[in-house]
Each structure stands twice: as C-alpha cells, then as structure tokens.
Amino acid sequence: ESPESAVWLNSFLDTLWPIVNPALFTAVSDMLEDSLQASLPKMIHAVRVADIGQGSEPLRILGIRWLDGADATQARPGMAAEEGDFVNFEVAVAYRATSSSSSLKGRSANLHLLMQFWLTGGIVLPVWVDITGIISTARVRIQLTPNPPFLSLMTLTLMGQPKVKLTATPLAKNFLNVMDMPGLSGWLQKSIDAAISEYVAPHSLSVDLKTVLMGREKMDTEARGVVWITVKSATGFKNGDGIEIWKSENGRKGDVYVTASWGKWGKPLWSTRIIQNEAHPIWEESTALLVSPSELNAQEKLKLQLWDSDRFTADDNLGTIELPLFDIMNTSQTCNRIDHRQDRFLAEDGRSHWPGSLTWSVGYFSKTTLEQHMANKEGENVQDLKSDIEEEAKAKLREAETRKLSEKASEVEQQKKQDLREKTEEIVSGTPPTRQWPAGILSVRIEQITGVEVDNPRQSGSKGTKNGEDGVEEEEGDDMPSPYCTIIINHAKVYKTRTKMKANNPYYDAGTERFIKSWSTTVVMIAVRDARMHEVDPLIGVVVLPLQQLFVKRGRSQITDTFPLVGGIGYGRLKCSLVFRSVQIQPSSEYFPKASLGWDVGTLEVKSETMRASGSLPDDLKSARVLLRTLYGRDKALPNSLHDGWHQKKDRPVRLAVKNRFASCLLIQFRKTALGPDKTPAFGTLWLKDLPDLEEVTVRISVRRNEGNAIVRGRFNASDDIGEKVGELEMQVRFWPGLSGYHHWLADQDPSLADVMEVLDAAEESEEVSKEMLYEEGLGSDTELMSSSSSSSSSSPSSGSSDESSDVKGGRVKNVKTAVKDYNRRKGDLHRKHRGLMQWGAARKVAWIGRSTENEAKKFKQKLAGKLKHEQRDGGMEKEV
C-alpha cells in the first residue's frame, strides 16, 4: 500500500513540539552518555550531557504505511504466539535544521545538546552540539487494551542505520567559537551511530506505554524464569595436557573446569572451580541463569563447555554440550523440575563426537502462578477471581460480536489471558512474598538521587551560610560531586552504574536483575561514591535494604521509595525500586536442600572442645594436633592430655573466613612433629555446601590416609573415595553468613572486597538506621562475629575502658595519651568521613598514591602467581558502561 498523507499530523506536531517538556528527553541523553562513556578518547576523562533541547523546529513525518500482523499470533517451532490485539505500521521521519545563525539564541531553535568534557588535568570543555539533519524509517508494533490509555507494549525497530548529521562547537568563556571541530564531531557522530545501532533490526526497543502514560509503576521483572544447572562430574574426556609425557596418566588429563553460557551470545556466565590433574573430576556445583525475552527472541541454546586451564597458553576446549532453551522450558522432564542427564561431548561446531561425557542436571523454573501465591492466604478464592476476569473480558469485547465467531472467541481468549496477567501482577506485587517459595528473581533499579552534596568538614555552618547565600540550592557547579552507585547483594558487589559528572540531582534509571536463593535472608545495599581524580573515591552514603523487613512491614513485593544516604561524607536521598517474583523452586532434600539456599560468603565456626574421635581412629592420630583450613583462613586445635579430644589454645571457637562457600571445603589435617617439615599422615574434608546457615550441627567426617597427592585431590575434588578411610572425626560446626572481621586479610588482597567492608562499616556506624537491618533477630549478642570490620576489637570501646572514661570530663580529653588512644581507635571512621588527617587534600592524594601503588603491586603479584598456579575464575561485577 502507498504511504498515507501526514500533513495533518505534521501540523499537530508543529504546534506541540515547542511546548513539550525537555525533561522527557532525559532518557535519551542518558542513553547517549552511556555510548560516549564507553568510547572516550585517552585525553578525555569523562563526559556529561548537561542539557538537551528539542528546539522549536519539529520532526517531520514523511509517510505512514499500515502493515499486516502476519503470523505473529500463531505459534511456530521454537517461539510462542503473541497474546492480544496489535497494530503495526511503518513510519518515515526526517529533521532538518532551519537556522544557520551563529548566535547561541539562534542555534537554540534547533535540536541541540550542551555537553561537558573533562580533559586531562581537570579542564572542563563545554561543547554545543547541533543536530542538523535526521532521516530514518522505523516499524512500530503497539499492543492495544480495552481500558485507557488503550495502549500497552510498544516495540520499535529501525529499518537500517538512520542518517544523523551534527556539528560540534566549543564554547569559550565570553564568546561563541563558531569554528567546528572535525575530530570532535567525528567522534560524536560515531558514538551517536553506535547508540542508535542498538535498535536497528533485528534489535528493537520495547516501551510499556501504559506505565509511561498512566504513571503505573513497574510490577514485574523482565526475566521470565530461571534455568537451574548442577554440574556433577566428567569422565572419559580427552587429555588436555597430552604432550606433557612426563606426567602421569591422570596428570595428562589436564586441569579442568566447566563453563555455562548462552550458545549464540557466547560470553561465559558462570564457571566451576578448577580441579587439577584429575581424570574423574567431581564438582557438585550449581548456578541459576535468568531467562529474559532477549534469550527467547534469539531462540538461544544452553551451552556447557569443558576446558583445560593452561597457565601460559589459551585454555583448551575438551568438549561442548548444547541444549535448546525452548526444549528445556517446554519438556515435561525439565519444566519446573530437575532432569538428571549424562551427555556425550561434541566438538565446538556440534558436528562430531568427542570422547567423554558430562553428568549434570538441568531444569527450568517459571514464576509462581496466582494459585501458588494465594494458596496459603485466607479469604481469597482464585477460581472466583478468574471467573470475574472472564466475565469482564466478555463485557469489554461485547461490541466485537459483529465479527466472525472464530475471531470473537480468539479475541476474548486473548483478552482473558492479558487481564489475568495484569491482575496477577497487581495481586502479587501488592502482597508480601510467601515463605513457601523463598527463591526468586529480584530486580533492583536506581532511578535518581536528589540533593546529593559533599560537606567540607573544615568549614562551619550550613552550606548556604558558608557561601554567603543562605537558602540557595545549586544544581550544578565545580564543587558538586560526581556520584556513581554500586549495588551489593548479600555482601557481594553485583552492579555498578555510570558516573554522573558534577550533578546535584543525577538521573540513572539503571539497575540489574538477580536470582536470589531466599528473599527472607537477603540484604541489599546501595553505596554511592564520589568519583575523584587523584583521590580514593570517598563514600557519600549508604542505603541498607533488608528484604524481609522491607516486604513484610510494607505488605508488598514491589517497593518504590526514597531513602536517605547515611554513614558517608555527604547527604542526599536515593530513589530506587525493588521487585521480587518467586519462582517454583521449593526446598527439598532431593533437589534443593536447605543448605543450598544460604549465602556464598561467611565465617565457619568450629567448636574445638566438641571434637571427638570415633570409629577406629589410630592412637597416633588421636595424639596429633589438628590444623583446620579454608582457602582464606586457618587455625589449629591441640590434643587433650588424655587424648580423648582436642581443644583450642585460647579456649574459644575456631573461626575461619569463607568465600565461594559452595565450591570449597574445610580441610582437616592431622599433623605430626617430625625432623624438618611436619608430616600430615591423614586428613578429612567437610564440604561447606552441606551446612545450613546459622544452625549449629554435629557432623561426622571421614578421616583418610594421606598417600601420594591424596590431600591435594581431596581438597578440590568432591569425591568420597580419595584415600583409605582410617576412622571418623565428630564435631559441632556453624556457618555464619556475611563478611566479618575474619575477612580483613582477604580484603587486604582484594580491593573489591575492601570496598564492601567499608560500606558495612559505614552502615554499622549509623546505628539508628541500620542496627535492625544488619542482624538477624536474636543475634545481637554476636556482634564480634557478625561485625564486618575490626570495630569489635579496635574501633569500639572495650569492656575494660573504665580508665579511659575517667580521663574524659565534660566531653574534653584531659591528656595527650588518651587523645592518641582515642584517635587510633577511631582513625578508620575519621578517615572515611574525611576528618582527622584526611580532611586535607594533600593527605588524601598521598593516600591515593599509596593505595594505587599497593593495588598495582597486588596485580603484578597475582599475575606472577597465575604463572605458577591456576587462578580460580571470578564472575566479576556487571557494569552499566
């Protein structure tokens, strides 16, 4: 069909365009900042879109062409049918700047951007960008609803790369430099083209028009469900180090690990630990991959690959397994249940078989249904609700009775499904999650920070009185912070936003979705930092969000609210939204034991006085001292005089730092004194994945003779038959979730973990805000263990501080000695808030140089260690840019 005339629509746009609020284009400038930030030249440190204006000259619609819906409403192999009524059309638009004036006022009549570039040395270069021309063709698909605003989901895709022309002009202090910069314009042109290319077919942009037009909050997650994978073992695979003939047969098998990814995307999303020199590795590790519309539209395949880790060369692929996502989601063996499998390895192209097989399990778990969510709620009848929705759908479409009966029945059925989905979202989001379904998908989205500022501790009074402008709030300025946010879930950094340069009310609209194992024990923290040059980024403030208190007290599974920033050097209010949707995973002894729903980091407590030998443990082992080790901590227990047990030298429990809990074990070594290095005649292993959180349990551990490399194999291979069994050891243990003071050594080696520890320190200091948020009920007495920092021992006053208190009178310290003690005790807190020595910029720069030097030294050390031994892979942190 020929395009329709759009003269009337262009006349309407000509009147509407100049009066549209420019704030509506914030999301566009936000997207452009992302693209620019990802491709900054070396001489540019940061960029900011300070202003965006649409001008008075509107876009012109060249033509509109109606399109048929084709077979989108029909199911096809690998793709489900779309539900609802849709309109489809193709539109061509163009824009051309009319004014060629050299004055700023004349140029502002056109579509324009005001950008700021931070150059090396802190120089700020403002640049005026004129959009001189646009021409593009797009196809639009809009879902219709019977109720206002009558529009629901809009999907837009660009038909080819749009043509966008622009000019960039630097702005001097007192005049406008009209000489365009080709280099700058070219880079901006490439960045804008890269941002637009994200929506060129086959990619698309989806917008919920009902949410935008009606102000309806987001009530559901983007992810549709999760794929749960458990990698158990591999056998019979080809030699990874076949050319290293000096090794044993098992040694030539290589140092193997397994990765999980989507086949078409290719990026590894998760990996197991590396097991060295093992012909039959046993991992028993699990993970969950979110399934979003992107994976469904791409008809993805789940890909597992076995790799041989090499220190000096690229890792070798030892085999691949692929399974279509559509089959996992729709097959009865894997839909909302676990399927145990053993698959042969294929070549990377999938055309030929390779030796070996992988034993694993997989299952797809969708979100809980309305019936499951309302099962234990009194006074709610789901069947009555469905009947009401059915009658309402028929009433809405009674005017469609004039159509063919088949079309009417189809439309009513589609409307029933759509109404039921919307009603389900409203009911589920309007009620707290159920404990029957603890696992699910959590969406955390940061919208905006308002009134963010950093105080100067060396000046007195409020900010307005310091500047002589009492009551005047500045939106921009050189003394404004450059904030960015980090999302921390269960003491692990998972997401980082981009930096908003010199902004008082930064707008982000960015976030992430994560699978969490238990909503009732999950704690979300959002840390806001100020990005600074030649200084360590200081902490502006923290928001602590324990899901149990948040969802239960407010009676909702969806929260959008503003929270104050506490514990840092600044002020502000952060607006964010959280949405949780349970998936159909229930704790069970067969598939999901209670222990599998715990935290990944924590502290293992062993009561040494409960350690007893059982079975036929030899007498020489009963008299040996016991060394208890995790990957990040160790301690020892000494035998009792009667050799009937063991005890700790300081008569306190053994506490060891744990990270990657579900991939590590407690190694128990029986040590005998000998001439030269001490001997380890026997050992035992306790895999931490089998321990529930917070519960004190009695465990029996098999003690095995250490022959050859048995202790090395037993520490990483979850096999039960490594070494000859010589007896058993019984003891009581408890796993405390979360970081503690025992992780300080690990934080000294890991800057990312050190940042989390600092955030916890800041949150704990603001006791009135976070006391109830950080600890489980009944654990208030265990502050020494649950404290995330050394505050329990060095930063907080000890019980024997009566001598110090006697030296304090009227709030003033009486002598220098007490002042030094007080400063040393509070030094960490003072420095974090830029007080004490850190109130001076020179001291902060020296500290930055010191930390940068330490970090570079640690990176070099880790790189060197990686050449000598295998480094376990880390999933890393998702970044917005």
N, C-alpha and C positions, 0 to 999 in steps of 0.2 A: 504494500500500500504506500501511496505517496505521503510524505510528511504533511501534517496539518499546519495551517497558518497559526502563528503565535503572536500576532500583532496585539491582541487584547491583553495577553499575559505580559508582554514586554511593557505595555503602558502601565499595567498594575505594578510591575517591578520598578519602573521609573519613579513612581510615587513612593513606594515602600522602602526602597533601598537606602536612601539617605537617612531615614529615621530609625533604622534597625540599630539596636544597642550593640556597640562594638564589643562588649564583654562576651557576647555569644560566640565570638571568633577565638576565644581563649584556647579552646581545644585545638584549633588549627595551629596557633602559634606554639602550643605545647608540642604538637607532633613535629613541627619544623625544628624546634630546639633539639629534639631527640636526634634528628637526622644530622644537624650541624655538629652536635656534640660528639657524634660517633666518627666524624671525619675531620677533626680540627687539624690545621697545619701546625708544624712544630713551633712556629713563632707566636701562635695564638693559644693562650692558656685556657680561656673559657669564653662562652658566648651567651648572650641573653637577648630575647626578643622583648624589648622594653614596651613596645606599643604596636598595635595593629589597627588599621583603619580601612574601612571599605570605600571611603570617599563618597562622592555624590554621583559618580558615573556607574550605572548598574551593569551586571552581566546581561547579555542579550541571548535569548533563546532563538536559535536558528530554525529549529523544527522539532516536532514530536511525532513519533511513529508508534502506533499501537502494535503490541506483539501478542502472539498466541501463547498460552501456558504450556503447550506441547504435552509431554507425558510426565511432568513433574509430580502429578498427583497419583501416579501409578508406581508401584514397587518394581524395582529392577534388581538383577543379581548384584548383591553387594551393597545396595542402597535402599533405604526405606522410603516410602512415599511421603510427600509433604501433606500436612493437615491444614485445612482451612481454605478460604477463598482468597485469590490473589489477583492483582492487576499487574500487567507487565508492559513496559513501554521503553522506547529508546529516545533519548533526547540529545540534541547537539547544542552546545553553548559556545559563546565567544565573548571576549572582552577586549576593548581597545581604549587606551588612554587618550583623552581628547586634549588635555592641556600640555603644552610644551614649555610652560613658564619656568623660569629659573628661580623664582622666589619659592620659599617654603610654603607660603599660603596657597600659591597656585598649584604646587605639586600635591598638596594635601587633598585636592579634589579627586585624585586618582587613588586606586587601590595601592596601599603603601605599608611599609614596615619601618619601624625605628629599632635598630639593633645596636647592641653594645658589645665590643670585642675587648677582652682583657689581654694585652700583649705582654711579652716578657718584660719584667721589671715593674709590673703593676700599672702600666699605662693603659688608660681606658680610651678606646677609639669609638665614638658614635658614628654610625653609618645610616644614611637614609636610603632605603631600597624602594624603587618604583616598579610596580608590575605594569609593563607597557602593553602586554598582549597575552591572551589566552585563547586557545581553541581546543575543544575536547568533545568526545562523544562517549556517552555512558548508557548503560542499560540498568533499569531500575525495576525491582520487584517488591511490591508492598502487599503485606497481608492485611485483610480487612476484618473488622469486628462489628457486631451489631450495635455496640454501645459507643458513645463518644469516647475518644475523638475519632472513632471509626477506622483508625489506622493503627496497626500494631508493628510488626517487624518489617523493617526496610532493608533490603540488600541491594547494594550499588556496586557495579563493576565497570571499570573504564575499558573501552574498546580501543586498545592501543595506547601508547605513551602520549599524553597530552603535550601540546606545544606551549611552553611558557617562556616569555621574554621579559627580562628585567634589566634594570640598571642600578648600580650601587654608587653612592656619592658620600665621601667622608664629610663630616660636619666639623668645621673649625669652631673656635670659641666665639668669635664675633662675626663671622660671615659664613656663607654657604659656598663651599667649593664645588663648582659645577663640573669639574673635570672627572669623568667617570674613571674607575679603576678596572681595567680589563681582567687583571688577575683575580681580584676580589669578586668581580661579577661572575667570572667563570666558575669559581669555587662555589659561590652561592647557587649558581644555576645547576651545577651537578648535585648539590645537596638537596635542592628542591625536587629535581627529577628523581633522585633516589627515594625521597619520601613519598612521592606520588606513585612510583612504580610498585609500591606495596599493595596498590589497589587496582592494578591492571590485570585483566583476565589472564589466567584463571583465578587470580586472587580477587577478594571482594571485601567490602566494608559493610558490617551489619550494625544497624542502629535501631533500638527499641523506641519507636516514635511515641508509644503510649507513655513511656517513662519520661521522655523529653517534654511532651506537650502537656501532660497532666501532672507532672512533678511526682510521679509514682516512684518510690524507692525500689532499688533492685532487691528482689526477694529470693533469688535462686542463684546457684553457682553456674558458671559456664560449663564446667565438666559434667558429663552425663553419668559417669560411674568410674570404677577403678578396675584395673587388671592386677590381680594378686599373683605374684610369682614366687615360688620357692625352688631354689637351685640346690639339689641334694648332692649328687656325685657324678663323676665322669669315669669312664673306663674304656680301655682298648684303643685310645686315640694314638695318633702317630707321634713319633719322637719330635719334641721341639728342639732339642739340642743333639740331634743325631750325629753331627760332625764332631762332637766332643767325645772322642772314643776313649779318653782316659777316665770318663765317669762310668759308674755302674749302670746297669740296665735301667733302674728306676731313675737315676740321676739324669740320664739322657732323655727322660720324658719331658723335662723342662720344668719351669716354674709357672704354674698355670693359674688362670683366673677366668671368670665368665663375666661378660657384659650384656646388658639388656638395652635395647633401643627400638625405635620405630624404623622399619626397613627403608622407607622412602626418604625419611629425614636424615637418618644415618648417625646422628650425634648420640654417643653413649649417654644414657640417662642414669645408669647405676652399674656398679661392678662389685663382685665379691672380693674377698681378701685373696692375696697371692699365697699359694701353697707350693713350697719349693721341693723339687726333686721327689715327686710323688707320682707313682703310676696309677694309684686309685684314690684321687683326692675326694674328700667328703667335706662339703661346705655347710649345708643346712642353713642357708641364709635366705631371707625373704625381703621382698620390696613390693611397693604398690605404684603403678603407673596410672596417672589420670588420663581418662579418655574424654577429649573435648570435641566439639564439632569439626575442628581442623583435621583431626585424625579420621573422623567418619567421612568427611567430604573427600579426603585424599585416598580413601579405601586402603588404609595402612595395613602393614603386616608387623606382627611382633617378631623381633629378631633377637636371638641369643647366639653369642659367639664365644668360643673357647680360644683363649690366647696364651701364648708362651711369652712371659715377661723377660726381656733382654736388657742388660744394663748399658751396653754400648751401641746397640743397633735397634732398629724399629722392631716392635713386638711382632711375633709370627702368628698368623691365624691358623688354628688347628682344626677348625670346623665351624659350621653355621647351621642353625635351625631356624626356620621361619614358619609362622602360623598366621593365616589371615585373621585380622581383627574381627571381621564380620562373623566368621565361624565361631570364634571364642564367645562372642556376645549372644549368639543365637542357637548354639548347640546345647542340647539338654544336659550333656555331661559337664559343661563348663559355665552355664548360665546360672549365676547365684549359687554355685557350688564348686568344689575343688576337684579337678581331674588329675590323677596321678599318671604320669607318662614316662616312657623311655623311648627317645627318638634317636635315630642314627644321624651322624653328622653328614652335612653336604658341603660341597665346595662353595666358595663365596658367591659364585654365579648361580648356584642352586641346580646345576645340571647334572652333576656326578656325585656319587657317594664317596665319602672319605671314611677311613677307619675310625671306629669308636662310637660311643653313644653317650647321651646325657640323660640322667634320671632327674626328673623335675616334676613340678606340679603347677597348674595354672587354673585360674577361674576369673570370670568377670562378675562383678557385683554392682548392680544398679542401685539407684537411690531407693530408699524405703517408700512403699506405697502409702496412700492415705489410710488404708485399713490397718497397716502395720503401725503407723504413727499414732493412730487413735485407739489401738487395741486396749490399752490399759487406762483410758480416760473415761470417767463416768459421765453419763448424761449425753453422750454423743453417739448417734446412730448413723453409720456411714451409708447404709443402704437407703435410709430416708433422704440423706443429702444427695445421693446420686439420683434418686427419683425426682427430687426437686429440680436438679440441674437438667434432667431430661425434659421435664415439662417446660422449663424456662426456655430451653433451646428450641422446642417446637413452637412456643409462643413468639419467640423472636423472629422466626422464619415463616410465620403463617402466610405472609404475603407472597412467598415463593411457591405457593400451591398451584399457581397457574402454569408452572413449568412442568416438564415431564416428570412422572413419578420417580423414575430412577435418579434423576438429577436432584429432586427434592429430598429423597431418602439419603443420598450421599451428602448433601449439604447439612442436613440435620445431624447426621452421624459425626461429621467433621466438627460441627459447632458444639456438640456434646463433649467431644474429646478436648476441644480448646477450652471450653468453660470449666471442665473438670480439672484440667491442668492449672488454670488460673486460680481456681478455688483451692486446689491442693497447695499451691504456693502461699496463698493468703493464710490458710489454716496452719501450715507447718511453720511458716515464719512468725506467726502470731502466738505460738506456744513454745515452751522450752523443749529442748531435745529430751528423748527418753533414755533411761539408763539401760534399757533392753538392747538398744542399738548404739553402743558407745563410739564406734569408729565411723568416720565420715570425711567429707570434703569441707575444708574451711577456706573461705575467701576473706582476705584482709585487703582493704583498699583505703589508701590515704588520699583524701580529697584536697585539703588545704590547711595551711597554718595561718592563723590571723594574729596580728600584733606581735610577731616574733622580734625580739631585740636582745642584745647582749649588754649587760651592765658593766660599767667601769668601776671596779672596787676602790680605786684611788680617788674617786670624786664623791662628794657628799650630796645628799638631797636627791630628789627625783630627776629624771632625765630632762624634763621641761625646765626646771629651775636651773640645772647645770648649763643649759644652752641659753638661758635668759628668755625662753619662750614658753612660759608655763601654759600647759594645756594644749600645745600644738603637737599633733602626731604627724610624723614624717612617713611617707610611703616609700620613698627612695632616698638614697644618699650614700656617700662613701663609707659612713660608719655603720651602715646596715650589714647584718650578717649574710652569708651565702649558705643557706641551710640545705642539707640533704638528710634523708631518713633511712634508717636501717630497721628492717623487721626481724625480730628474734622470736623464734618459737621453741619452747622447751630448752632454752639456753643454747640454741644453735642459730647462727645468722643464716637467713634464707633468702633475703631480698634487699636490694639497695636501689633507691631512686636516683635520679639525676640531681645535679646541683643547680639550684636556682640562685643566680648571681645577684647579690645586693638587693634583696627583696624583703619587704616588711610583711607582705601577705602572699607568700608563694603558693601557687596553684599547681598541684601534681596530677591528681586523678590517675594514680598509678597503684598497682598492687599485684598480688600473687594469690594463687590457689594451691593448697597443700593438703595431702592426705594426713589426717591425724588419727592415732590409734584409739584415743579415749578423750572425748571432749571434757569430761569432768576433772581430768588431771592436767589439762593443757594450760600453759601460761603464755600469753603473747605480750611481748614488749616492743615498743617502738621508740627508738633512740634518734634524736635529732642532733646533728653535729653541724658546726660552722666550718666550711672549707676555707683554709687559710694557706697562703704561700709562706714557706719557710717557718712554719709553726706546726706543731701537732694539732690536728683538728680537735678543738675543745667540744665538750658535751654541753649543748644548750639546755637539754632537758630530756626527761624520760616519761613515757606513758606505760603503765603496767595494767594489763587486761587479763585477769584470771577468768577463763570462760565459765567455770561453774558458778561463781558469784555473779558474773555479768548476766548470764542467760537465765538462771533460776530467779534471781531477785527481780529482774525486769519481766520475767514471764514470756520471753521471746527467743527465737532462734536467729533473729535478724536485728542488729543494733546499728543505728546511725546516730552519732552523738559527738559532742565536742569535749575534749579532755584537756586539763591544764598540764603544761610541761613542768616537771619538778626535778630537783636534785642536781641541776646543772648551773651554768653561769648565766643563763638568760631566762626569758619569760616568753609566754605565748600560749595559744590554745590550738590544739590539733584536732581537726575534724576528720573522722575516719568511719568506716562501716565494716561490720563483720557479719558474715552469713555462714551458717553451718547447716549442712544437709547430711543426715545419716545415710550410710549405705548398708546393704543387707549382709553385714558381717556380724555374727554373734560369737562371743567367746565359747569355745567348746574344747574338751580335752583332746579331740581328734584333729581338728583343723586349726583352731585358734585358741591355744591355751592362754590362760590369764596372764602368764608371764610375758607373752609375745606382745602385749598391749602397753608395755612400760616404756620409760624414757631410754634414750640411747646414751646419755651421759649421766654419771652419778658417782657415788662413793660406796665401795663394798666394805662392810663391817664384818669382821670375823672375831668372835669371842673365843680367844685362845684358851681360856680356862675350861671350855667345853670340849676341847679336842681330846678324843679318846681313840685308842687303837682297838679295832675289832677284827674278828676273824683270826687268821693265823699269821699276823704280822710278826716277823722275826724280832728277837730281842735287841739285836744290834740297831734296828731302825727305831725301836721304842726309845733308845737312849740317844738318838741323833737329834740335833736341832733341826727345826723346820723353817724353811725360807718360803714365804708367801709372796708371789709376784703377779702383778698385772703388767700390761705393756707400759704403764706410766707410773708405777709405784711399787715399792716392795718393803717388807718388814719381816721380822723373824720371831719365832717362839722357841723358848728353851725348854728342855725336858725337866719334869719334876724329879725330885730326889729319889722317889720310889719308882720312877719310870712308868708311872701309870697315867701319864698325860703330859700336857705342855702348858706353859704359862708365858705371858708377856713380861718383859723385864720391868716395865713401869706399871704393871697391873692395870692396864687399860686395854680396851679392844683394839685390834689391828684394823686400821682404816686405810684403804688404798684407792687412789684415783682411777676412774674408769672412763674411757672414751670408746666409741664404736662397740658398745656393750654386746650387741647381737652378733658380733663377729670375733669375739675374744673370750678368753677363759682365765680362770685363776689357776696359776701353775704352782704346785706344792712340791718343793724339793726337800728331800731328806739329805742333810749334809753331814759328812763325817770329816773330822780333822785328819789331815794327812800331811806328810812331808811335801812341801810345795803347794800347789793349788789344792783346795779342798775337793773331796770327791762327792759325787751325787749318785749313790748306789740305787736309789729308787725315786719315783716321782708319782704324782697324781694330777688330774685336771678336773676342774669344775667349770662347765660351760655356763656363762652368765645368762644366756638366753633362757635358761630353765628356771631362773629365780624371779618371783613376783616382786613388785615394788613394795617397799615399806614393811613387808611381813617378815618376821623372824622365823626361819625354817631350819629344821635339822636335816642335814644332808649326809649321805654315806658315799665316800669317794673311793674308787678302786685305786690301790697302790700297785704300781707296776715297776718291774725291774728295768733299770736304765742300761741297755746294751746297744752299742753302736750309736746311731743317731736317733734313738727312740724318743728322747726328751724333746728334740727339735721337731720331730714329726708330730708328737702328741700335742704340742703347743698350738699348732695351726690346723692340724687335720682332726676333724671331729669323729674319728673312728674309735670304736670301743675295744679293738683288739691289737693295739700297739704295745708291745712288750708283755712279758709274762706277769700275770697277776700274782702278788705275794701276800695280799691282805687288804684290809679296808681301814679307812680313817673316817671317824664320825665327828661332826662339829656343827655349831649353830652359826648361821650367817644371816645378814640382812643387807638389802640393796637400798640405799638412799638415793632417790632421783635428784638430779640437778648438780650444778657445779658447787664446789665447796672450797675451803681453804687448802685442801689437799691437792687442788689442781694448780696451785701457784707455780710450781716448777714447770708444768706443761704450758701454762700461759706465758712464761718467760721465753719459751721456744716458739710459740705460735701467736703472732700479733693479732690474728682474728679472734682467738680465744681471750686474749688480754683485753680487747675492746668489750667483749661480753662481760668480763669480770668487772670492768669499770662501770658499765651500765648497771650491774647488780649492786655495786657499792653505792651508786647514786640513788637507786630505788630504795635500798635499805635505810639510807640516811634519812629519807623523808618518811619517818615512821608513821606519822599521822595519815599519810596517803597510802603507804604500801605495806604496813605491818600485816594486815589481814590478807593481803593479796599474795604474799610470797610464801606463806607457810600453810601446810595442810592443818586442819583442825587437830588439836592435841599434840602438836609438835613444837609448841612454843618453848619448851624446856630444852630442846635440842639445838639451840642457836649456834653452838660451837660447830656442830656438823653441818647444818644447813646454810650457815653463813657463806656467802660467795667470796669472801675476802678474808684477809687476816684480821679483820676488825675484832673477831672474837678473842684474839690473843694480843694484838698490838695496838689496834686503833681504839678499842673500847677500854674503859677503866676496868681494872681487875678488882677482884673481890677484896684484895688487900690494899686498897688505895687510901686507907684512913690517914696515913702520914701525909699524902699529897693534899687531901682535903683540909687538913689542919693548917696548911700553908696558904690557903685561899681565904680571903676575908673581904667581904663587900664586893665580890666579883673581880678583885685585883690580885695578881700573883705577888707574893711577898718577896721572893728571892729569885735570883737568876737560875739556880739549879732547877727549881720547879718549873720555871718558864721553859727551859730547854727540854725537860721531860715532856711537858705539855705539847710543845711544838713537834717533837719527834713522834709523839703518839698521834697527832692529828695532821701530820705532814701530807699524807696522801690525799685526805679530804680537802685540805687547803689548796694544794697544787691543782687538784681537779677543778676547783672553783676560781682559779687564777688569783689566789690570795697567798700570803706568805711571800716566798721568794719569787713565785711565778706571776706576781702582779706586775713585774717589769718585763717589757717586751724583749730586752736583751737576754734575760734568763730563759725565756721561752724559746728563743732562737737557738741558744746553746743546747737546751734540752732536745730540740728538734734535730740538731746536728748529731747529738749523741744517739738518739733513737734511730735515726736513719743509718748511721754507721753500724749500729748493732743489727738492724734488720738486714743490711747488705751482707754483713758477716754471717748471719744465720742462713741467708740464701746460698752463699758460697759453701758453707758447711754442709747444708742439705744436698746441694748439687754434687759435692765431693762424696758424701755418704752414699748418694744414689749410684755412684760408680762402683762402690764396694759392696753394697747390699741393695735388695729390692725395696723400693718405697711403695707403701700401700696407696692406692688411688683415693683421692678425696673428691666428693661430689661437687665441692665448691659452692658458691653463692650466686643466685640469679641476680642479674643486674638489669636495670631498665635501659641503660645505654652501655 
